[in-house]
Amino acid sequence: MKDLLNIKYWLFDLDNTLYSGDTKVFDQVDKRMSKYISSKLNVSIDEAKKIQKNYFHEYNTTLNGMIKNHEIDAQEFLDFVHDIDLEFLKNDKGLELELSKIKDKKIIFTNGSRAHAENVTKRIGINKLFDGIFDIVDSDFIPKPAIKTYKRLIDKYKIEPQYCIFIEDIARNLKPAHELGMKTVWIKNNEPWAAKYSNENFINYRTPNLTTFLKEINELRKN
Ligand SMILES: [Mg+2]
């Protein structure tokens, strides 16, 4: 991990990275998406789920598929799908501690909305620890893994990619980061579509847990 001593910029994905996928928070978003599609396109929930999956795989976000094919109002979609119950998402003191030790620039990079990122990080107790949130609106609705969006983020926050690290649970989203010269960390998980490509060379580190990973780096930096 010595190659991480000179890192100056940190990019964190939000969902299933800053909190565990075991919390099933994203399952709720998933269900809200099906509901939105079902009512908007006037199809059954089952049919809506199929459309949702197809769009996700073809366009990298369901939202993008809905914009391209049905010209929906993106903000309306985002507000609807992120209107979920975060009650069971608990304060994460361990993560808060490790993040607070990192004095470099820290940015959340998500294909979701800013409001969702704010709600989630508030629940976890880490909302004050970031220098920015780069959401799907900042991405001009072009989601990860489009390299264009990574370049946009780099420009906005004046990031030097060779001193930057990106941490994500969806393996394929790490590829453009690596191509731009960043270090990459994959949060291990068993979601087939998120784990696909997780054995590829564009991933520098694999960890079961973000806090553990940050703790290791913080220990290393101390010495
Ligand atoms: Mg994620």
Boltz pocket constraint, residues with backbone or C-beta under 6 A from the ligand:
constraints:
  - pocket:
      binder: B
      contacts: [[A, 13], [A, 14], [A, 15], [A, 16], [A, 17], [A, 168], [A, 169], [A, 170]]
      max_distance: 6.0
